Amino acid sequence: FDLYQMGDIQEMGRNNSENVVKMANQWQADETACIIYTSGTGGTPKGVMLSHKAILHNCAGAEDALGEIGLGEETFLSFLPLSHSYEHTAGQFFPISIGAEIYYAESVESLSNNMLEAKPTIMTAVPRLYEMLHQRIAAGVKKTGGSKEKLFNKALFLGQKHLAGESLGIGEKIQDKVLDKLVRNKVRARFGGRLKALVSGGAPLNPDIAIFFSALGLRLLQGYGQTETAPVVSVNRPSLVKLHTVGPPLLNTEVKIGEDGEILVRGDLLMQGYWGNEEATRATIIDGWVHTGDIGEFDEDGYLIITDRKKDIIVNSGGDNLAPQRIEGIICMEPEISQAMVYGDKHPHIVALLVPDDEWLKAWAVEAGKPPLLADAAQDEDLLGALRPAINQINAKLSNIEKVRRFIIADEPFTIDNAQMTPTMKVRRHKLKEVYGERLELLYS
């Protein structure tokens, strides 16, 4: 293959600019711009054909939605794969459309250092990143202890109280201003110190995670979409952030709720269809509406609330519908647990597959005189016992039908490499069921 230096490519463009313009003018907005594959959480990935107008529709909608923060000379830090629709549009073409700089992270592991280097003003990320950052911050504060931990917790408490709409007393207002400088400024500095907004998409964000960062002075806007809609459908507005919602629809985007609660979308953002799969296309686009497979409702302000994935809903043997992603989000809030998948369709109660937090596991192994590797400890009864108190705390927050009765420990973390997680860090349930299905079923015997 031919290898070119960037400078040579730029020179070729300068010397042939008329041809570039001519080629661009030959393309129509309705023509296919790209084929992006779905993440494959429910099976084989499908190639989604997106037109130029679908991507431009998303860029215009995003600019309209974020315009309230005063878009100017913005800097983005990109770390998700550009082959994923979320990063493809929100992390690449949207920044280009507003003339922003884009920095590319070296890896997820080096993201913290890259934020300090790039000093982004806007970051688009998936919930898993915010969950990991939450765990790191919480663990760091707990490890520090003493007065710093007390100040942090006080700042968090007052921030949460403000978000809940409760008024602060005179003493609390003074404390809040002091803590903004002593605590929240340090948290903001860890993100580069210039952030105007963090945008979350690609999967549901646990409201407790959203409250955590918002209470610490970071504006977090949750949005919603899918590859078939280029991808953004809705996003919270800076002037009215409702952390339990995914905001109102984008500019010139129609959204309605079907009779069965399914979210339906119509507009220029719709895909042209699935590459080489007309049957799947006809099943997804019906009468001009994309059937998202997600369940939701609108609140009084026209903000969309996602209940769950239509295909992921667990229906227990008693006929109750349960949202697994909500339960998993609550489970992963515990410092002992890094990842989780709940299971229980057609069964009387919920069981779970857990991945312990790596640092917690190492500390437990040292204290218990056990191997520190997950593969060696996964079926250790002592480890199961050590995790039981965390499960008890989790169950105290859940309704009776949501409680996790029994659990097993995974042999390894869910990763992209072992195909148990998508590039945007969503759990691939069908893959986990293939590996652990028999062991999960044995929990009911």
N, C-alpha and C positions, 0 to 999 in steps of 0.2 A: 504494500500500500504506500501511497505518497504521504510524506510528512512535511508540514509547512510550519514556519515560525509565525507567531501572531502578527508581527510587523509586516511580513510578506503578504498575509491575508488582507490586512488593512490597505496595503498599497494596491493590491489587485482590485479592491472595492473602489478605491479612489480613481483608478484608471478606467474603470468600467461602470461608473455611476449611472450613466445614461441607460445602460443595459439593465441594471438593477431596477431602476424606476420603471422601465418598459415592462420587465417581467412582473413587477408588483401590480402594475395597472391591468395586466392580463387576468389576474386572479379576481374572483368574485367573492363577496362576503359569504355566500351560501356554500362555497366549495370547502372540501375537507382540509382542515389545517393540520390535524394530527390524529393518531390512533393511540389512545391510552388505555391500558389494561386495568380492570378492576383488581382489588387487592386479594380476592379469592378467599374471603372469610367463610363463605358458604359453599365452596366447591371450586371448580375450574375457572380461572380468570377469563373474562370476556373482553374483547377489544372494542372500546367505545370510540366511535367516530365523532369528532368534534369539529364544527365549522369555525371559520374565522370570526363570524358574528357572535357565536356562542362565547368565545373567549373575550371578545371586545365588550360584550354585554356584561360579563363578570367584572371586567376592569372598570367600566363606567359605574357599575353598582357599588363596587368597593370604594371608589373615589368619593361617591356621593355619601356613603355611610360613614367614612372616616374623615370627611371634610370638616366636621365639627372640631377636630383636634388641631386644625390649622396646618394642612399639608404644605410643606415647603421643600427644603433640601433634606430629604429623608435618607436614612441609612437602614438597610435590611441585613439581617444575618440569616443565611439560608443553611439548613442542615439536613432537611429531609430529601429523599431521592427526587430528582427532577422528573423522573418517570411516573411519579404519583401526581394525580390531577390537582391535589391541594397545593403542593409546592410549585407545580408547573404553572399554575395561574397566579395564586396569591404570593408566591415567593419569587416568581420570575417575571411574568408578563405584566402583572400589576405594577411592580416597582419600575419596570421599563416605561410603562405608560405614563407615569408621573415624573420621570426623569430622576429616579432615585439611584443611589449606590447600592450594590449588592455585594456583601462579603460571603464567602463560602467557608463554613466551618470545616476544620480538619477531620473531626469525628465527634460522635456524641460524647465520648469520654473527655474530649478537650474543649467542650462547649463553654464551660465556665471561664476558661482562659481566653477563648475567642470572643466572648462577650465583652471582656475587659479591653481587648485589643480593638474590636470594631466599634464599640460604643453605639449599638443600634438604637434607632428611634422607634422602630416598629419591628416586632417579631411575630411570625406566625409559627405555631407549633401544635403538636398533638397533646391530648391529656396526659399520656404516659410521661412526657417530659416534665410536666408540672408536678406529677405525682413523685417523680424521682427527686426533683428539686425540693419539694416539700419534705421528703424523708431526710435529705441531706441537711437542710436547714434545721429541722427539728432535732435531728441527732446531734448536730454541732452545738446547738444551744444547750441541750441536755448535758452534753459532755463538759461544756464550759462551766455550767452551774453557777452558784453564788448570786451575786447582785445582778450580773449580766442576764442571767436566766430570768430573774424576777422582773427586770426592766422590759425584756422582750415579751414576756407573758402579759405584762400590764399594757404594753403598746397593742398587742394582739386583742386583748379584752376590750379596750376602749375603741379600737377600730371596728370590731365586731358590733359593739353597742351602737356606734354611729351608723353602720350599714343597716342595722335592724330598725333604724328610724327612732331610736330612743334618744332623748335629749341628755346632754352631759351637764353635770353640775359645774359651778364656777371653778371649784378645785380641780375637777376632772378636765375641764377645758385647758387650764394652765398646764396640767400634767401632760395632756395630749400634745400640746405644742412643743414642750420640752422633749417628749419621747419621739416626736417626729424628727428632731435633729439627732438625738442620741441613738435611735434604733432604726427608724424607717429610712433615713438617709443612707445608713450603712447597707441596708438590704437593697435599696435602689442602686447603690454603687456596685454591688455584685453583678448587676445586669448591665453595667457600663455607665450608669448615671444619667443617661439621656432618654430613657424610654418614655414615649408618649402613650404607647398601648402594646399590650400583649394580646394576641388573637389566638383563640383556641378553636380547633376544628378537627375533622377527621374521625371523631368518636365522641361519645357523651363525656362531659366533664363533671366529675363529682362536685356538687355545690359546695361541700365543705372545703375542697381544695380552692375553689374560686373565692370563697370568703376569706380563706387564709391569706392569699396574696393581696386581695383587695384591702383587707384590714391593715396590711403592712405597707400600704401606699402605692401599690402598683395597679394601674388600670388594666383590668382583664376583661376582654370582650369575647364571649362565646358565640360561635356561629354554627351553621349547619349546611350540609350539602352532600353531594355524592358525585362520582365520576360522570354519571349520566347527565348532570346539570352543569358541567364545566368549571368548577363543581359547586360554587357557593349559591345557596338559595336564600339564606337569611343571616343576619348578624346583629348583635346588640349595638345600640347607638351610644356614643359617649355621654350624651345629654341625659339619657335614661338607661342605666345599666340594671338589668334584672337578671341576677346571677343564676336563677333556676330555669331560665329560658334561653333560647337561641336567637332571640331578637325578632324584629319584623322582617318581612321579605325585602329583598333588594329592589332597587329602582326597576320599574317595568317588569316585575315578576309576579305572576299570579300563583297563589297557593290556596288550596281548599282541602277540607277534610272529607274523605269519603264516608259512605254509610257505615263501613266497618271500622272507622277511625284511621284509615290509612291516609298518609299525606300525599297529595297529588300536586304536581307542578306543571306550569305551562309558561311559555315565553321563548325568546330568542336563545336562551341558554340551553335549550334541550339538545340532546345528542341527535345525530342523524340516524343512529342505529348501531347495532353490534356487528362488527366486521364478520361477514360470512355466516351470520346466524339470524336469519329472518324470523325464525320461530320465536327466539328469545326476544327479538325486537318487538314483535306483535304482542307478546305477553306483557311487555313493559310499557310501551306507548300505546294507549287506548284512547281513541277519540281526541288525539292531540295532547293528552295529559300523560306525563311520566308518573307511573305508579312506583313510589319510592321503596315500598316494603317497610316503611317506618310508620309507627303509630304516634299520633300527636293530637294537640288541641291548641286553640288560641285563647289567650287571656283577654281581659277587658281592654287592654291597650293594643291589641293586635299583635302581641308577641307570641311566637310559636313555642310551645312546650313539647319536647319529645318524651314520649312515654317509654317506648322500646322498639327494637327491631321486631317486625311482624313475624319473621321466621325464627327469631331467637327466643320468643316468649315461651316460658316453661308453663305447661298446664299439668298440675299435679293430679294424682288419682282422685282427689276430691273435687276436681273441676275448677280450682282456683288458678287464675293467671298471675304469674310472677315475672318480674323484670330482672333477669340475671345480671345485667350490667350495673344496675343500682346496688345490688347486694355485693357484687365484686368490688365496687368502688368503696363501699363501707369497710369491707375486709382489708383492703390495701391501705387504709388509713392507719392501721396498727403498725407500729415500728418493727414488729417481729416478722411481718409478712410483706414480701415484695410483689408477688403475683398470685392471682387466684382465678379459678374457673369453677362455677357452681353447676350442679347437675341434679336432675330430679324429675324430668318429664315422665308423666304417667306413673310416678312413684308417690308414696304417702308423705315424704318430707325431703328436705334439701340436704345434699352432701357436697363436699368440696374437694378440689385438687389444689394444693397450696405449694408455693415456692417461698421458703423462708428468706428473709433479708440476709444478704451475704455477710455483712459485718456482725449482725446479731448471731448468725450461725457460727462464725469463727469464735466469738466470745463464749458462746454456750459450749462449743467443743472443747475449748481450753479448760473451762471450769469442770466439765463432765469427764474429761480425759478420753474424749472420743475423736474419731477422724474428722477433720474440718471440711472434708469434701462432701457435697450434697449426695453424690452417687453412693457413697459409703454409708451415709446416715439416713437415707430416705425412708427405710423401713424400720428404723430404730425406735423401739417402744418408748425409750426415755425422751427422745426428741418429740414424739407425739404428745407425751405428757407435758413437756415444757411449753408446747404451743397451746395446750388446752386453756390456760387462763386468758390468753388473747382471744380465743374463740368465744369464751364466756363473756368477755367484755363486748365483743361484736354482737353477740346474740341479745344482749341487753338493749341494743339500739334497734333491733329488728322485731317485726310482728311475729306472732307465733308460727305462721305458715312459712315465714322467710328464714327462720332460725336454721343454722347449720348443725345438724345432729351428729354427723361423723365426718371424718376427713382423712385423706391420704396425702403423702408428700411426694412431689414430683422427683424423678431421678435426675433432672437437670432443669435449669431455667428455660422459660419459653423464649426462643430467639428467632431471628430471621433465618439464620443458618440451618436450624433444625426444622424449619418450615412450620413452626408452631406459633409464629407471630408474623404479621404483615409488615411491610416496610414502614408503615405509620404506627407500628407497635400496638396493633389490635390483635387480640387473641383469635387464633384460627380454631374454632371449636371442633370442627369435624376432624381435624388432625389430632387434637388432644384426645378425642373420643376413640380414635383408631388405636392410639398408644395405651391409654389408661382406662378404656371402657370396661374391660373385664374386672379390673381392680375396683372401679367405682361401683359396678353392679354388686360386687361381693359385700359392699358396705350395707346392703339391704338384706343380707342373709342372716 
